[in-house]
Amino acid sequence: MQFFRLKENNHLPYLLKSLSKYDFLIISFLFHTLIYFFKRKKYRTAKFVKNAYDLNRGKLNINSTLNKTIFGKKYKSNKTFVLDENKIYYSNPYKIKLKIIKLIEKTILRYSKKKFKILEIGCGFGINVFLLARKYPKLKFYGCDISPVSINKCRAISKKFKIRNAEFFVQDICKPFPKKLQSKFDYIFSHIALEQISTLYLNKVVSNLLNLDGKFYNFLEPDTSLWNYSLRGITSRIRSSNLDRLKNLFPSIKEQIQKNKFKKFRVIEAKRTGLGTNPHNEVVSIKIIKNQ
């Protein structure tokens, strides 16, 4: 595991840089296959995710610039293997994050109106919400997360940097949202958040999100059902299984939409983006629109 964690050893960036993408793929495949035979049983409960993020995000220091706060002090110089336009590079993951945010922004520009209300599911400490809220001050942004520590950090960042068009609230998406939030949001999106859920909770989560009755949804998530079966795709599936992460988001969405309750929705896009801050965690784009 430590081989892939750049921050744990000052020599690792040099070791990684010396690898070709083919070396990387072969080593990754062997590594994740080995882990597969020693993996734990299913463990990714809502409580597990909450506790993990409470612990991790409690360390966030907001005594810096906005970008250094939400991306990390060395966000422009950090390097690792990333996926960009379906190709593996040893590069800066920050650039990939910006490209994914551009996908969110593109949808906002197409569908937004003056009083458009936008909700991010699993906002973490607000990377997407803060960057978009600053760029579009006339739009209203909301972020929810299972981690109270994360939400408190978001509120502190909002206050420090005077971002007044963003609000945050705690929500476990494995549980129904309060009725007062139904039909409140126009555009609902997630970015590498639903993947943290075990597949055991998938249908319930999709149902809870569609019950919010948004006008437009865009899930930017790793989804095993849409990945290809190259060596990278196979390794990605093994890795996802090892981590007990979400599988088959798109089939679950299609299944829920076929029910009478959700027939007012339809999928207008389900495709790979060719982007990932980890080559084995490619983001796919699933867009849903409510029929008028």
Wavefront OBJ file of the C-alpha trace (Angstrom):
o trace
v 0.000 0.000 0.000
v 2.707 2.479 0.924
v 4.248 2.159 -2.525
v 1.468 4.354 -3.904
v 1.322 6.933 -1.118
v 3.599 9.725 -2.200
v 3.466 11.652 1.050
v 4.817 8.827 3.182
v 8.282 8.670 1.656
v 10.328 11.434 0.049
v 11.931 8.962 -2.381
v 8.694 7.614 -3.799
v 8.060 10.436 -6.321
v 11.389 9.644 -7.947
v 10.641 5.913 -8.008
v 7.221 6.496 -9.536
v 8.536 8.940 -12.106
v 11.005 6.344 -13.341
v 8.194 3.869 -14.105
v 6.647 3.667 -17.543
v 2.861 3.528 -17.720
v 3.164 -0.158 -18.648
v 5.287 -0.843 -15.560
v 2.699 1.013 -13.515
v -0.184 -1.040 -14.921
v 1.552 -4.386 -14.386
v 2.676 -3.533 -10.846
v -0.811 -2.211 -10.018
v -2.458 -5.356 -11.345
v -0.163 -7.647 -9.354
v -0.500 -5.519 -6.220
v -4.311 -5.301 -6.228
v -4.674 -8.966 -7.202
v -2.503 -9.958 -4.240
v -4.545 -7.746 -1.904
v -7.742 -9.339 -3.255
v -6.888 -12.682 -1.646
v -6.320 -11.065 1.751
v -9.074 -8.437 1.692
v -11.464 -7.879 4.551
v -15.124 -8.801 4.368
v -17.577 -6.050 3.489
v -16.933 -3.258 5.959
v -17.950 0.022 4.310
v -20.918 1.054 6.415
v -22.198 4.625 6.750
v -20.634 4.741 10.219
v -17.261 3.621 8.832
v -17.289 6.374 6.180
v -18.395 9.047 8.663
v -15.696 8.152 11.206
v -12.978 7.987 8.545
v -13.799 11.448 7.197
v -14.307 12.987 10.621
v -10.786 11.860 11.506
v -9.168 12.864 8.222
v -10.832 16.236 7.732
v -10.426 17.263 11.341
v -6.762 17.863 10.475
v -7.573 20.482 7.823
v -5.860 23.815 8.481
v -7.744 26.842 7.129
v -5.101 29.437 7.989
v -3.981 29.859 4.387
v -5.345 30.885 0.972
v -8.581 29.269 -0.217
v -6.834 27.065 -2.782
v -4.144 25.925 -0.348
v -6.819 25.201 2.231
v -8.981 22.986 0.029
v -6.336 21.461 -2.245
v -3.334 21.298 0.106
v -0.254 23.517 0.441
v 1.649 21.748 -2.345
v -1.303 21.361 -4.674
v 0.577 22.789 -7.668
v 3.723 20.696 -7.241
v 2.401 17.286 -6.132
v 2.713 14.585 -8.773
v 1.482 11.032 -9.176
v 0.089 8.833 -11.935
v -3.188 10.243 -13.281
v -5.618 9.508 -16.100
v -6.069 12.273 -18.662
v -8.005 11.736 -21.909
v -7.747 7.961 -21.392
v -3.960 8.123 -21.142
v -1.806 7.551 -18.075
v 0.676 10.283 -17.183
v 2.931 11.077 -14.256
v 1.494 14.502 -13.587
v -0.268 16.879 -11.196
v -3.685 15.586 -9.991
v -4.814 19.187 -9.408
v -5.095 19.635 -13.188
v -7.425 16.646 -13.409
v -9.586 18.016 -10.586
v -9.959 21.285 -12.496
v -10.980 19.426 -15.658
v -13.673 17.541 -13.751
v -14.928 20.785 -12.204
v -15.132 22.153 -15.765
v -17.557 19.328 -16.599
v -19.764 20.418 -13.696
v -19.479 24.036 -14.767
v -20.426 23.196 -18.360
v -23.725 21.716 -17.184
v -24.394 24.677 -14.896
v -23.886 27.111 -17.781
v -26.259 25.150 -19.992
v -29.129 24.800 -17.538
v -28.710 27.550 -14.958
v -31.088 30.417 -14.419
v -30.848 33.484 -12.204
v -32.216 31.767 -9.075
v -30.783 28.333 -9.787
v -30.118 26.247 -6.654
v -27.321 23.706 -6.851
v -26.653 20.865 -4.402
v -23.475 18.801 -4.169
v -23.867 15.363 -2.606
v -20.856 14.425 -0.471
v -19.209 17.846 -0.638
v -16.296 16.998 1.689
v -14.675 20.254 2.711
v -16.208 22.091 -0.227
v -13.688 22.081 -3.075
v -16.301 22.122 -5.852
v -18.828 24.299 -4.028
v -16.312 27.003 -3.111
v -14.700 27.265 -6.543
v -18.070 27.424 -8.290
v -19.686 29.732 -5.729
v -16.867 32.242 -6.141
v -17.137 32.131 -9.919
v -20.952 32.379 -9.982
v -21.945 34.679 -7.089
v -25.547 35.052 -8.349
v -26.233 31.319 -8.033
v -26.987 29.565 -4.743
v -24.871 26.544 -3.819
v -25.454 23.919 -1.161
v -23.294 21.061 0.033
v -24.162 18.065 2.184
v -21.938 15.427 3.742
v -22.220 12.588 6.245
v -19.300 14.026 8.243
v -20.220 16.775 10.767
v -16.518 17.669 11.011
v -16.427 18.282 7.254
v -19.511 20.485 7.375
v -18.094 22.523 10.270
v -14.902 23.033 8.242
v -16.974 24.159 5.248
v -18.810 26.719 7.380
v -15.537 27.994 8.822
v -14.040 28.353 5.330
v -17.177 30.175 4.112
v -16.865 32.623 6.964
v -13.121 33.168 6.591
v -13.238 33.780 2.833
v -16.640 35.539 2.877
v -18.377 33.152 0.492
v -21.991 34.116 1.110
v -23.786 32.113 -1.602
v -22.925 28.691 -0.149
v -24.655 26.744 2.627
v -23.864 23.346 4.119
v -25.731 20.693 6.064
v -25.111 17.209 7.457
v -26.894 14.357 5.668
v -26.464 10.597 5.567
v -27.684 9.789 2.043
v -28.417 6.200 3.090
v -31.360 7.779 4.934
v -34.228 9.811 3.411
v -33.735 13.576 3.132
v -36.071 15.814 5.155
v -39.315 16.538 3.265
v -38.604 20.268 3.362
v -35.704 19.666 0.935
v -37.833 17.955 -1.718
v -38.092 20.042 -4.907
v -35.759 22.656 -3.379
v -32.805 22.036 -5.731
v -32.611 22.505 -9.492
v -29.282 20.812 -10.162
v -27.926 17.983 -8.006
v -24.474 16.536 -8.578
v -21.841 14.368 -6.977
v -18.140 13.967 -7.635
v -16.317 10.878 -6.311
v -18.691 10.731 -3.340
v -21.216 7.981 -4.032
v -18.289 5.624 -4.648
v -17.622 5.683 -0.899
v -20.865 3.761 -0.351
v -20.978 -0.018 -0.298
v -23.075 -1.534 -3.091
v -25.315 -2.958 -0.359
v -26.848 0.534 0.081
v -26.912 1.512 -3.591
v -30.612 1.173 -4.492
v -31.666 2.944 -1.304
v -29.268 5.828 -1.983
v -30.383 6.274 -5.611
v -34.020 6.275 -4.458
v -33.294 8.892 -1.762
v -31.571 11.162 -4.292
v -34.345 10.890 -6.888
v -36.873 11.629 -4.138
v -35.300 15.094 -3.887
v -37.094 15.716 -7.184
v -34.302 17.738 -8.780
v -34.681 19.052 -12.321
v -31.269 17.803 -13.353
v -28.730 15.324 -11.945
v -25.115 14.708 -12.853
v -23.202 11.939 -11.127
v -19.462 12.077 -11.792
v -18.413 8.831 -10.179
v -16.230 5.794 -10.798
v -18.644 3.110 -12.071
v -17.534 -0.446 -12.764
v -20.456 -1.050 -15.147
v -19.136 1.503 -17.653
v -15.394 0.824 -17.474
v -13.779 -1.155 -20.285
v -12.029 -4.515 -19.888
v -8.478 -3.443 -20.610
v -5.765 -4.287 -18.058
v -6.504 -0.929 -16.421
v -10.246 -1.653 -16.338
v -9.772 -5.101 -14.833
v -7.333 -3.783 -12.216
v -9.771 -0.971 -11.422
v -12.524 -3.493 -10.725
v -10.266 -5.547 -8.452
v -9.223 -2.390 -6.577
v -12.852 -1.310 -6.170
v -13.746 -4.738 -4.785
v -10.802 -4.646 -2.369
v -11.986 -1.299 -1.023
v -15.615 -2.466 -0.814
v -16.648 0.506 -2.919
v -19.704 1.210 -5.023
v -20.327 -0.939 -8.102
v -22.906 -0.713 -10.892
v -24.308 2.759 -10.270
v -25.719 3.102 -13.789
v -27.693 -0.204 -13.726
v -29.185 0.796 -10.368
v -30.277 4.188 -11.737
v -31.918 2.521 -14.753
v -33.701 0.067 -12.461
v -35.047 2.843 -10.199
v -36.205 4.989 -13.130
v -38.260 2.088 -14.473
v -40.417 2.218 -11.333
v -43.648 4.215 -11.610
v -42.537 6.646 -8.926
v -39.500 7.779 -10.924
v -40.704 7.443 -14.533
v -40.685 11.228 -14.760
v -36.865 10.990 -15.004
v -34.758 9.828 -17.928
v -31.046 9.242 -18.466
v -29.602 11.486 -21.184
v -25.939 10.530 -20.784
v -23.878 7.654 -19.419
v -20.288 7.676 -20.583
v -16.674 7.500 -19.481
v -14.807 10.797 -19.180
v -11.255 9.462 -19.525
v -10.321 11.425 -16.384
v -9.135 10.295 -12.979
v -6.800 11.527 -10.253
v -6.021 7.822 -9.955
v -5.784 5.820 -13.226
v -7.760 3.024 -11.551
v -10.613 5.332 -10.539
v -11.842 6.756 -13.841
v -14.825 9.070 -13.501
v -17.921 8.414 -15.594
v -20.651 10.963 -16.246
v -24.288 9.970 -15.714
v -26.850 12.685 -16.440
v -30.539 12.494 -15.566
v -33.194 15.020 -16.444
v -36.789 15.362 -15.225
v -39.359 15.367 -18.003
v -41.290 18.611 -18.217
l 1 2 3 4 5 6 7 8 9 10 11 12 13 14 15 16 17 18 19 20 21 22 23 24 25 26 27 28 29 30 31 32 33 34 35 36 37 38 39 40 41 42 43 44 45 46 47 48 49 50 51 52 53 54 55 56 57 58 59 60 61 62 63 64 65 66 67 68 69 70 71 72 73 74 75 76 77 78 79 80 81 82 83 84 85 86 87 88 89 90 91 92 93 94 95 96 97 98 99 100 101 102 103 104 105 106 107 108 109 110 111 112 113 114 115 116 117 118 119 120 121 122 123 124 125 126 127 128 129 130 131 132 133 134 135 136 137 138 139 140 141 142 143 144 145 146 147 148 149 150 151 152 153 154 155 156 157 158 159 160 161 162 163 164 165 166 167 168 169 170 171 172 173 174 175 176 177 178 179 180 181 182 183 184 185 186 187 188 189 190 191 192 193 194 195 196 197 198 199 200 201 202 203 204 205 206 207 208 209 210 211 212 213 214 215 216 217 218 219 220 221 222 223 224 225 226 227 228 229 230 231 232 233 234 235 236 237 238 239 240 241 242 243 244 245 246 247 248 249 250 251 252 253 254 255 256 257 258 259 260 261 262 263 264 265 266 267 268 269 270 271 272 273 274 275 276 277 278 279 280 281 282 283 284 285 286 287 288 289 290 291 292
